[in-house]
Amino acid sequence: MPFKLFGFSVFYGVNETVISESLDKMIEEGYGVIYITEACAKQVSQKLEKTRTLVTPAIVLIPDHDGSLGIGLSAVQKNVEKAVGQNIL
């Protein structure tokens, strides 16, 4: 887990319950930015949708060791389209 080398708090979970509990804990503790793998985000997508209206945390989807699922890029494209009026990516 290379993120630990840079002082990041790292939570590990492979099922929806553990991922959801970890996400709740980070939100309650006031984390400003949460990096979550696309595979984990896929399991808690409904919870992530609810957090989109919050100012913090900023939730950033990243690929895992298996590669990208395209979910993170899709989210960026939607946000760009909202901001600019069309998808310029």
Gaussian input, Z-matrix of N, CA and C with variables (Angstrom, degrees):
# hf/3-21g

backbone

0 1
 N
 C     1     B1
 C     2     B2     1     A1
 N     3     B3     2     A2     1     D1
 C     4     B4     3     A3     2     D2
 C     5     B5     4     A4     3     D3
 N     6     B6     5     A5     4     D4
 C     7     B7     6     A6     5     D5
 C     8     B8     7     A7     6     D6
 N     9     B9     8     A8     7     D7
 C    10    B10     9     A9     8     D8
 C    11    B11    10    A10     9     D9
 N    12    B12    11    A11    10    D10
 C    13    B13    12    A12    11    D11
 C    14    B14    13    A13    12    D12
 N    15    B15    14    A14    13    D13
 C    16    B16    15    A15    14    D14
 C    17    B17    16    A16    15    D15
 N    18    B18    17    A17    16    D16
 C    19    B19    18    A18    17    D17
 C    20    B20    19    A19    18    D18
 N    21    B21    20    A20    19    D19
 C    22    B22    21    A21    20    D20
 C    23    B23    22    A22    21    D21
 N    24    B24    23    A23    22    D22
 C    25    B25    24    A24    23    D23
 C    26    B26    25    A25    24    D24
 N    27    B27    26    A26    25    D25
 C    28    B28    27    A27    26    D26
 C    29    B29    28    A28    27    D27
 N    30    B30    29    A29    28    D28
 C    31    B31    30    A30    29    D29
 C    32    B32    31    A31    30    D30
 N    33    B33    32    A32    31    D31
 C    34    B34    33    A33    32    D32
 C    35    B35    34    A34    33    D33
 N    36    B36    35    A35    34    D34
 C    37    B37    36    A36    35    D35
 C    38    B38    37    A37    36    D36
 N    39    B39    38    A38    37    D37
 C    40    B40    39    A39    38    D38
 C    41    B41    40    A40    39    D39
 N    42    B42    41    A41    40    D40
 C    43    B43    42    A42    41    D41
 C    44    B44    43    A43    42    D42
 N    45    B45    44    A44    43    D43
 C    46    B46    45    A45    44    D44
 C    47    B47    46    A46    45    D45
 N    48    B48    47    A47    46    D46
 C    49    B49    48    A48    47    D47
 C    50    B50    49    A49    48    D48
 N    51    B51    50    A50    49    D49
 C    52    B52    51    A51    50    D50
 C    53    B53    52    A52    51    D51
 N    54    B54    53    A53    52    D52
 C    55    B55    54    A54    53    D53
 C    56    B56    55    A55    54    D54
 N    57    B57    56    A56    55    D55
 C    58    B58    57    A57    56    D56
 C    59    B59    58    A58    57    D57
 N    60    B60    59    A59    58    D58
 C    61    B61    60    A60    59    D59
 C    62    B62    61    A61    60    D60
 N    63    B63    62    A62    61    D61
 C    64    B64    63    A63    62    D62
 C    65    B65    64    A64    63    D63
 N    66    B66    65    A65    64    D64
 C    67    B67    66    A66    65    D65
 C    68    B68    67    A67    66    D66
 N    69    B69    68    A68    67    D67
 C    70    B70    69    A69    68    D68
 C    71    B71    70    A70    69    D69
 N    72    B72    71    A71    70    D70
 C    73    B73    72    A72    71    D71
 C    74    B74    73    A73    72    D72
 N    75    B75    74    A74    73    D73
 C    76    B76    75    A75    74    D74
 C    77    B77    76    A76    75    D75
 N    78    B78    77    A77    76    D76
 C    79    B79    78    A78    77    D77
 C    80    B80    79    A79    78    D78
 N    81    B81    80    A80    79    D79
 C    82    B82    81    A81    80    D80
 C    83    B83    82    A82    81    D81
 N    84    B84    83    A83    82    D82
 C    85    B85    84    A84    83    D83
 C    86    B86    85    A85    84    D84
 N    87    B87    86    A86    85    D85
 C    88    B88    87    A87    86    D86
 C    89    B89    88    A88    87    D87
 N    90    B90    89    A89    88    D88
 C    91    B91    90    A90    89    D89
 C    92    B92    91    A91    90    D90
 N    93    B93    92    A92    91    D91
 C    94    B94    93    A93    92    D92
 C    95    B95    94    A94    93    D93
 N    96    B96    95    A95    94    D94
 C    97    B97    96    A96    95    D95
 C    98    B98    97    A97    96    D96
 N    99    B99    98    A98    97    D97
 C   100   B100    99    A99    98    D98
 C   101   B101   100   A100    99    D99
 N   102   B102   101   A101   100   D100
 C   103   B103   102   A102   101   D101
 C   104   B104   103   A103   102   D102
 N   105   B105   104   A104   103   D103
 C   106   B106   105   A105   104   D104
 C   107   B107   106   A106   105   D105
 N   108   B108   107   A107   106   D106
 C   109   B109   108   A108   107   D107
 C   110   B110   109   A109   108   D108
 N   111   B111   110   A110   109   D109
 C   112   B112   111   A111   110   D110
 C   113   B113   112   A112   111   D111
 N   114   B114   113   A113   112   D112
 C   115   B115   114   A114   113   D113
 C   116   B116   115   A115   114   D114
 N   117   B117   116   A116   115   D115
 C   118   B118   117   A117   116   D116
 C   119   B119   118   A118   117   D117
 N   120   B120   119   A119   118   D118
 C   121   B121   120   A120   119   D119
 C   122   B122   121   A121   120   D120
 N   123   B123   122   A122   121   D121
 C   124   B124   123   A123   122   D122
 C   125   B125   124   A124   123   D123
 N   126   B126   125   A125   124   D124
 C   127   B127   126   A126   125   D125
 C   128   B128   127   A127   126   D126
 N   129   B129   128   A128   127   D127
 C   130   B130   129   A129   128   D128
 C   131   B131   130   A130   129   D129
 N   132   B132   131   A131   130   D130
 C   133   B133   132   A132   131   D131
 C   134   B134   133   A133   132   D132
 N   135   B135   134   A134   133   D133
 C   136   B136   135   A135   134   D134
 C   137   B137   136   A136   135   D135
 N   138   B138   137   A137   136   D136
 C   139   B139   138   A138   137   D137
 C   140   B140   139   A139   138   D138
 N   141   B141   140   A140   139   D139
 C   142   B142   141   A141   140   D140
 C   143   B143   142   A142   141   D141
 N   144   B144   143   A143   142   D142
 C   145   B145   144   A144   143   D143
 C   146   B146   145   A145   144   D144
 N   147   B147   146   A146   145   D145
 C   148   B148   147   A147   146   D146
 C   149   B149   148   A148   147   D147
 N   150   B150   149   A149   148   D148
 C   151   B151   150   A150   149   D149
 C   152   B152   151   A151   150   D150
 N   153   B153   152   A152   151   D151
 C   154   B154   153   A153   152   D152
 C   155   B155   154   A154   153   D153
 N   156   B156   155   A155   154   D154
 C   157   B157   156   A156   155   D155
 C   158   B158   157   A157   156   D156
 N   159   B159   158   A158   157   D157
 C   160   B160   159   A159   158   D158
 C   161   B161   160   A160   159   D159
 N   162   B162   161   A161   160   D160
 C   163   B163   162   A162   161   D161
 C   164   B164   163   A163   162   D162
 N   165   B165   164   A164   163   D163
 C   166   B166   165   A165   164   D164
 C   167   B167   166   A166   165   D165
 N   168   B168   167   A167   166   D166
 C   169   B169   168   A168   167   D167
 C   170   B170   169   A169   168   D168
 N   171   B171   170   A170   169   D169
 C   172   B172   171   A171   170   D170
 C   173   B173   172   A172   171   D171
 N   174   B174   173   A173   172   D172
 C   175   B175   174   A174   173   D173
 C   176   B176   175   A175   174   D174
 N   177   B177   176   A176   175   D175
 C   178   B178   177   A177   176   D176
 C   179   B179   178   A178   177   D177
 N   180   B180   179   A179   178   D178
 C   181   B181   180   A180   179   D179
 C   182   B182   181   A181   180   D180
 N   183   B183   182   A182   181   D181
 C   184   B184   183   A183   182   D182
 C   185   B185   184   A184   183   D183
 N   186   B186   185   A185   184   D184
 C   187   B187   186   A186   185   D185
 C   188   B188   187   A187   186   D186
 N   189   B189   188   A188   187   D187
 C   190   B190   189   A189   188   D188
 C   191   B191   190   A190   189   D189
 N   192   B192   191   A191   190   D190
 C   193   B193   192   A192   191   D191
 C   194   B194   193   A193   192   D192
 N   195   B195   194   A194   193   D193
 C   196   B196   195   A195   194   D194
 C   197   B197   196   A196   195   D195
 N   198   B198   197   A197   196   D196
 C   199   B199   198   A198   197   D197
 C   200   B200   199   A199   198   D198
 N   201   B201   200   A200   199   D199
 C   202   B202   201   A201   200   D200
 C   203   B203   202   A202   201   D201
 N   204   B204   203   A203   202   D202
 C   205   B205   204   A204   203   D203
 C   206   B206   205   A205   204   D204
 N   207   B207   206   A206   205   D205
 C   208   B208   207   A207   206   D206
 C   209   B209   208   A208   207   D207
 N   210   B210   209   A209   208   D208
 C   211   B211   210   A210   209   D209
 C   212   B212   211   A211   210   D210
 N   213   B213   212   A212   211   D211
 C   214   B214   213   A213   212   D212
 C   215   B215   214   A214   213   D213
 N   216   B216   215   A215   214   D214
 C   217   B217   216   A216   215   D215
 C   218   B218   217   A217   216   D216
 N   219   B219   218   A218   217   D217
 C   220   B220   219   A219   218   D218
 C   221   B221   220   A220   219   D219
 N   222   B222   221   A221   220   D220
 C   223   B223   222   A222   221   D221
 C   224   B224   223   A223   222   D222
 N   225   B225   224   A224   223   D223
 C   226   B226   225   A225   224   D224
 C   227   B227   226   A226   225   D225
 N   228   B228   227   A227   226   D226
 C   229   B229   228   A228   227   D227
 C   230   B230   229   A229   228   D228
 N   231   B231   230   A230   229   D229
 C   232   B232   231   A231   230   D230
 C   233   B233   232   A232   231   D231
 N   234   B234   233   A233   232   D232
 C   235   B235   234   A234   233   D233
 C   236   B236   235   A235   234   D234
 N   237   B237   236   A236   235   D235
 C   238   B238   237   A237   236   D236
 C   239   B239   238   A238   237   D237
 N   240   B240   239   A239   238   D238
 C   241   B241   240   A240   239   D239
 C   242   B242   241   A241   240   D240
 N   243   B243   242   A242   241   D241
 C   244   B244   243   A243   242   D242
 C   245   B245   244   A244   243   D243
 N   246   B246   245   A245   244   D244
 C   247   B247   246   A246   245   D245
 C   248   B248   247   A247   246   D246
 N   249   B249   248   A248   247   D247
 C   250   B250   249   A249   248   D248
 C   251   B251   250   A250   249   D249
 N   252   B252   251   A251   250   D250
 C   253   B253   252   A252   251   D251
 C   254   B254   253   A253   252   D252
 N   255   B255   254   A254   253   D253
 C   256   B256   255   A255   254   D254
 C   257   B257   256   A256   255   D255
 N   258   B258   257   A257   256   D256
 C   259   B259   258   A258   257   D257
 C   260   B260   259   A259   258   D258
 N   261   B261   260   A260   259   D259
 C   262   B262   261   A261   260   D260
 C   263   B263   262   A262   261   D261
 N   264   B264   263   A263   262   D262
 C   265   B265   264   A264   263   D263
 C   266   B266   265   A265   264   D264

   B1=1.4446
   B2=1.5273
   B3=1.3126
   B4=1.4652
   B5=1.5256
   B6=1.3115
   B7=1.4602
   B8=1.5243
   B9=1.3293
   B10=1.4646
   B11=1.5229
   B12=1.3240
   B13=1.4630
   B14=1.5252
   B15=1.3219
   B16=1.4573
   B17=1.5259
   B18=1.3304
   B19=1.4543
   B20=1.5123
   B21=1.3049
   B22=1.4628
   B23=1.5254
   B24=1.3221
   B25=1.4615
   B26=1.5153
   B27=1.3189
   B28=1.4580
   B29=1.5221
   B30=1.3197
   B31=1.4591
   B32=1.5164
   B33=1.3137
   B34=1.4563
   B35=1.5173
   B36=1.3152
   B37=1.4555
   B38=1.5116
   B39=1.3131
   B40=1.4624
   B41=1.5257
   B42=1.3368
   B43=1.4604
   B44=1.5279
   B45=1.2957
   B46=1.4610
   B47=1.5242
   B48=1.3266
   B49=1.4607
   B50=1.5221
   B51=1.3167
   B52=1.4679
   B53=1.5269
   B54=1.3205
   B55=1.4675
   B56=1.5269
   B57=1.3129
   B58=1.4568
   B59=1.5278
   B60=1.3339
   B61=1.4656
   B62=1.5279
   B63=1.3193
   B64=1.4683
   B65=1.5229
   B66=1.3173
   B67=1.4604
   B68=1.5268
   B69=1.3371
   B70=1.4663
   B71=1.5247
   B72=1.3292
   B73=1.4631
   B74=1.5293
   B75=1.3244
   B76=1.4612
   B77=1.5277
   B78=1.3184
   B79=1.4674
   B80=1.5267
   B81=1.3386
   B82=1.4642
   B83=1.5214
   B84=1.3280
   B85=1.4614
   B86=1.5290
   B87=1.3187
   B88=1.4522
   B89=1.5159
   B90=1.3246
   B91=1.4646
   B92=1.5219
   B93=1.3275
   B94=1.4632
   B95=1.5116
   B96=1.3339
   B97=1.4619
   B98=1.5217
   B99=1.3095
   B100=1.4658
   B101=1.5182
   B102=1.3180
   B103=1.4644
   B104=1.5208
   B105=1.3139
   B106=1.4630
   B107=1.5265
   B108=1.3142
   B109=1.4619
   B110=1.5245
   B111=1.3088
   B112=1.4672
   B113=1.5227
   B114=1.3275
   B115=1.4652
   B116=1.5260
   B117=1.3339
   B118=1.4676
   B119=1.5252
   B120=1.3192
   B121=1.4637
   B122=1.5245
   B123=1.3060
   B124=1.4664
   B125=1.5277
   B126=1.3387
   B127=1.4663
   B128=1.5239
   B129=1.3301
   B130=1.4673
   B131=1.5329
   B132=1.3072
   B133=1.4687
   B134=1.5297
   B135=1.3310
   B136=1.4632
   B137=1.5222
   B138=1.3210
   B139=1.4659
   B140=1.5288
   B141=1.3194
   B142=1.4634
   B143=1.5224
   B144=1.3247
   B145=1.4699
   B146=1.5197
   B147=1.3294
   B148=1.4657
   B149=1.5221
   B150=1.3200
   B151=1.4654
   B152=1.5247
   B153=1.3074
   B154=1.4677
   B155=1.5322
   B156=1.3213
   B157=1.4604
   B158=1.5293
   B159=1.3319
   B160=1.4597
   B161=1.5266
   B162=1.3261
   B163=1.4615
   B164=1.5274
   B165=1.3067
   B166=1.4657
   B167=1.5161
   B168=1.2592
   B169=1.4569
   B170=1.5283
   B171=1.3213
   B172=1.4624
   B173=1.5231
   B174=1.3009
   B175=1.4635
   B176=1.5188
   B177=1.3231
   B178=1.4573
   B179=1.5246
   B180=1.3189
   B181=1.4635
   B182=1.5184
   B183=1.3276
   B184=1.4610
   B185=1.5238
   B186=1.3161
   B187=1.4686
   B188=1.5254
   B189=1.3229
   B190=1.4613
   B191=1.5232
   B192=1.3191
   B193=1.4668
   B194=1.5290
   B195=1.3263
   B196=1.4679
   B197=1.5246
   B198=1.3284
   B199=1.4601
   B200=1.5178
   B201=1.2989
   B202=1.4552
   B203=1.5243
   B204=1.3294
   B205=1.4646
   B206=1.5251
   B207=1.3301
   B208=1.4608
   B209=1.5156
   B210=1.3251
   B211=1.4668
   B212=1.5207
   B213=1.3330
   B214=1.4627
   B215=1.5128
   B216=1.3133
   B217=1.4608
   B218=1.5209
   B219=1.3122
   B220=1.4597
   B221=1.5258
   B222=1.3339
   B223=1.4673
   B224=1.5216
   B225=1.3229
   B226=1.4652
   B227=1.5264
   B228=1.3288
   B229=1.4618
   B230=1.5260
   B231=1.3343
   B232=1.4660
   B233=1.5226
   B234=1.3382
   B235=1.4645
   B236=1.5259
   B237=1.3181
   B238=1.4663
   B239=1.5216
   B240=1.3170
   B241=1.4660
   B242=1.5287
   B243=1.3398
   B244=1.4599
   B245=1.5247
   B246=1.3184
   B247=1.4614
   B248=1.5230
   B249=1.3262
   B250=1.4612
   B251=1.5246
   B252=1.3106
   B253=1.4562
   B254=1.5115
   B255=1.3226
   B256=1.4625
   B257=1.5195
   B258=1.3077
   B259=1.4586
   B260=1.5256
   B261=1.3234
   B262=1.4632
   B263=1.5231
   B264=1.3115
   B265=1.4672
   B266=1.4915
   A1=109.52
   A2=115.75
   A3=120.13
   A4=114.42
   A5=118.64
   A6=119.98
   A7=111.38
   A8=117.65
   A9=120.91
   A10=111.51
   A11=117.36
   A12=121.15
   A13=112.01
   A14=116.70
   A15=121.71
   A16=112.53
   A17=116.69
   A18=121.03
   A19=115.79
   A20=117.69
   A21=121.15
   A22=109.59
   A23=116.70
   A24=121.08
   A25=106.53
   A26=116.73
   A27=120.55
   A28=109.05
   A29=115.55
   A30=122.34
   A31=107.36
   A32=116.30
   A33=120.79
   A34=109.03
   A35=116.46
   A36=121.01
   A37=110.34
   A38=115.78
   A39=119.61
   A40=112.57
   A41=116.69
   A42=117.28
   A43=109.84
   A44=115.35
   A45=122.09
   A46=112.80
   A47=117.60
   A48=121.13
   A49=111.73
   A50=116.89
   A51=121.15
   A52=110.66
   A53=116.95
   A54=120.90
   A55=109.84
   A56=116.91
   A57=121.91
   A58=111.17
   A59=116.97
   A60=120.85
   A61=111.10
   A62=116.84
   A63=120.71
   A64=110.60
   A65=116.52
   A66=121.41
   A67=110.39
   A68=116.80
   A69=120.93
   A70=111.06
   A71=116.44
   A72=121.35
   A73=110.89
   A74=116.78
   A75=120.08
   A76=111.33
   A77=117.02
   A78=120.86
   A79=109.97
   A80=116.77
   A81=121.25
   A82=111.98
   A83=117.14
   A84=121.23
   A85=112.58
   A86=117.04
   A87=121.22
   A88=116.16
   A89=117.00
   A90=119.43
   A91=108.78
   A92=117.21
   A93=121.48
   A94=112.98
   A95=115.99
   A96=121.91
   A97=108.13
   A98=115.93
   A99=121.55
   A100=107.80
   A101=115.49
   A102=121.42
   A103=106.89
   A104=116.68
   A105=121.26
   A106=108.11
   A107=115.73
   A108=118.14
   A109=109.73
   A110=114.79
   A111=119.90
   A112=111.09
   A113=117.35
   A114=120.78
   A115=110.77
   A116=117.15
   A117=120.36
   A118=110.63
   A119=116.44
   A120=120.71
   A121=111.38
   A122=115.91
   A123=120.60
   A124=110.66
   A125=116.70
   A126=120.88
   A127=112.89
   A128=117.45
   A129=120.86
   A130=110.95
   A131=116.32
   A132=121.09
   A133=112.96
   A134=117.82
   A135=119.58
   A136=111.21
   A137=116.68
   A138=120.54
   A139=110.38
   A140=116.89
   A141=120.44
   A142=111.01
   A143=117.53
   A144=120.97
   A145=110.36
   A146=117.10
   A147=121.19
   A148=111.74
   A149=117.84
   A150=120.57
   A151=112.43
   A152=118.62
   A153=121.06
   A154=112.27
   A155=117.86
   A156=120.55
   A157=112.04
   A158=117.79
   A159=121.46
   A160=110.48
   A161=115.71
   A162=119.92
   A163=109.46
   A164=116.65
   A165=121.87
   A166=107.79
   A167=117.94
   A168=129.42
   A169=111.83
   A170=114.28
   A171=120.22
   A172=105.69
   A173=117.15
   A174=120.85
   A175=108.47
   A176=114.72
   A177=122.05
   A178=109.00
   A179=115.90
   A180=120.87
   A181=109.65
   A182=115.58
   A183=121.07
   A184=109.41
   A185=117.62
   A186=119.77
   A187=110.18
   A188=116.33
   A189=119.89
   A190=108.97
   A191=116.59
   A192=120.78
   A193=113.21
   A194=117.45
   A195=120.73
   A196=112.51
   A197=116.82
   A198=120.48
   A199=112.12
   A200=115.92
   A201=122.63
   A202=111.78
   A203=114.33
   A204=120.99
   A205=110.67
   A206=116.55
   A207=121.38
   A208=114.14
   A209=117.47
   A210=120.95
   A211=110.81
   A212=116.52
   A213=120.80
   A214=111.90
   A215=117.01
   A216=121.52
   A217=110.79
   A218=116.54
   A219=120.88
   A220=110.56
   A221=116.84
   A222=120.74
   A223=110.81
   A224=117.33
   A225=121.30
   A226=109.82
   A227=117.22
   A228=120.79
   A229=111.27
   A230=117.29
   A231=120.52
   A232=110.99
   A233=116.60
   A234=119.96
   A235=111.66
   A236=117.16
   A237=120.82
   A238=109.78
   A239=115.76
   A240=119.73
   A241=110.96
   A242=116.73
   A243=120.26
   A244=110.96
   A245=116.38
   A246=120.91
   A247=112.89
   A248=116.69
   A249=121.50
   A250=112.58
   A251=116.28
   A252=119.94
   A253=113.33
   A254=116.25
   A255=120.89
   A256=108.63
   A257=115.96
   A258=120.77
   A259=108.96
   A260=116.11
   A261=120.28
   A262=112.03
   A263=116.54
   A264=119.33
   A265=109.56
   D1=90.17
   D2=-176.14
   D3=-63.21
   D4=-22.33
   D5=-179.27
   D6=-63.47
   D7=-31.26
   D8=178.17
   D9=-62.19
   D10=-31.59
   D11=179.37
   D12=-61.07
   D13=-25.94
   D14=-178.44
   D15=-101.33
   D16=11.86
   D17=176.41
   D18=84.93
   D19=11.98
   D20=177.79
   D21=-74.50
   D22=146.87
   D23=168.18
   D24=-78.32
   D25=133.25
   D26=-177.24
   D27=-121.07
   D28=128.61
   D29=176.29
   D30=-116.40
   D31=141.78
   D32=-177.52
   D33=-122.62
   D34=131.58
   D35=176.83
   D36=-157.90
   D37=142.97
   D38=-179.66
   D39=-116.81
   D40=-8.69
   D41=177.78
   D42=-122.34
   D43=161.83
   D44=-173.37
   D45=-56.63
   D46=-40.66
   D47=-177.71
   D48=-62.44
   D49=-49.82
   D50=-178.48
   D51=-65.29
   D52=-42.33
   D53=179.80
   D54=-63.28
   D55=-44.35
   D56=-179.56
   D57=-63.36
   D58=-43.92
   D59=178.95
   D60=-63.77
   D61=-41.02
   D62=178.77
   D63=-64.28
   D64=-42.17
   D65=178.87
   D66=-62.45
   D67=-45.40
   D68=177.65
   D69=-58.63
   D70=-43.72
   D71=-179.46
   D72=-61.39
   D73=-44.28
   D74=-179.35
   D75=-65.58
   D76=-38.68
   D77=178.43
   D78=-65.86
   D79=-45.75
   D80=179.79
   D81=-62.27
   D82=-35.02
   D83=-178.31
   D84=-83.66
   D85=0.76
   D86=173.05
   D87=79.67
   D88=29.40
   D89=176.06
   D90=-60.64
   D91=136.26
   D92=-179.38
   D93=-83.95
   D94=-35.40
   D95=-179.40
   D96=-134.54
   D97=133.55
   D98=177.24
   D99=-124.49
   D100=121.52
   D101=173.86
   D102=-96.10
   D103=127.64
   D104=-179.01
   D105=-135.69
   D106=138.28
   D107=179.98
   D108=-67.53
   D109=152.79
   D110=179.46
   D111=-60.20
   D112=-36.89
   D113=-179.85
   D114=-63.66
   D115=-41.75
   D116=177.65
   D117=-69.74
   D118=-41.23
   D119=179.88
   D120=-60.54
   D121=-35.92
   D122=179.16
   D123=-61.33
   D124=-35.10
   D125=-178.76
   D126=-74.49
   D127=-27.03
   D128=-178.37
   D129=-119.69
   D130=35.92
   D131=-174.42
   D132=-59.74
   D133=-37.40
   D134=-179.91
   D135=-65.81
   D136=-40.45
   D137=178.16
   D138=-65.33
   D139=-39.81
   D140=179.36
   D141=-64.97
   D142=-36.73
   D143=177.43
   D144=-59.79
   D145=-39.81
   D146=-179.75
   D147=-66.79
   D148=-29.83
   D149=-178.16
   D150=-80.83
   D151=-12.62
   D152=-177.10
   D153=-63.06
   D154=-22.89
   D155=179.68
   D156=-83.95
   D157=-10.85
   D158=-179.94
   D159=-80.17
   D160=147.05
   D161=176.39
   D162=-68.41
   D163=-46.74
   D164=174.06
   D165=-130.10
   D166=148.82
   D167=7.25
   D168=-86.38
   D169=157.03
   D170=168.14
   D171=-82.94
   D172=124.60
   D173=-178.43
   D174=-106.34
   D175=120.21
   D176=-175.94
   D177=-112.39
   D178=122.71
   D179=179.11
   D180=-87.27
   D181=130.58
   D182=-179.94
   D183=-126.75
   D184=152.22
   D185=176.36
   D186=-71.86
   D187=157.26
   D188=174.64
   D189=-101.97
   D190=-167.28
   D191=-176.73
   D192=-65.05
   D193=-16.39
   D194=177.95
   D195=-86.24
   D196=-7.30
   D197=-179.67
   D198=105.38
   D199=-179.65
   D200=-175.80
   D201=-82.20
   D202=144.01
   D203=172.57
   D204=-96.98
   D205=-5.15
   D206=-179.54
   D207=85.29
   D208=-0.48
   D209=-177.30
   D210=-69.51
   D211=-44.02
   D212=-179.40
   D213=-62.32
   D214=-46.00
   D215=179.05
   D216=-62.98
   D217=-39.12
   D218=178.44
   D219=-61.43
   D220=-41.69
   D221=179.11
   D222=-64.75
   D223=-41.62
   D224=178.12
   D225=-62.50
   D226=-43.89
   D227=-179.82
   D228=-61.67
   D229=-40.57
   D230=178.69
   D231=-63.88
   D232=-41.83
   D233=179.54
   D234=-66.77
   D235=-39.45
   D236=177.08
   D237=-63.54
   D238=-42.56
   D239=179.83
   D240=-62.48
   D241=-39.55
   D242=177.27
   D243=-64.06
   D244=-42.83
   D245=-175.80
   D246=-73.23
   D247=-40.51
   D248=-173.11
   D249=-97.67
   D250=-26.45
   D251=-177.74
   D252=102.96
   D253=-11.35
   D254=175.57
   D255=-156.76
   D256=160.34
   D257=179.22
   D258=-80.90
   D259=111.40
   D260=-179.60
   D261=-101.72
   D262=2.47
   D263=-179.85
   D264=-89.58

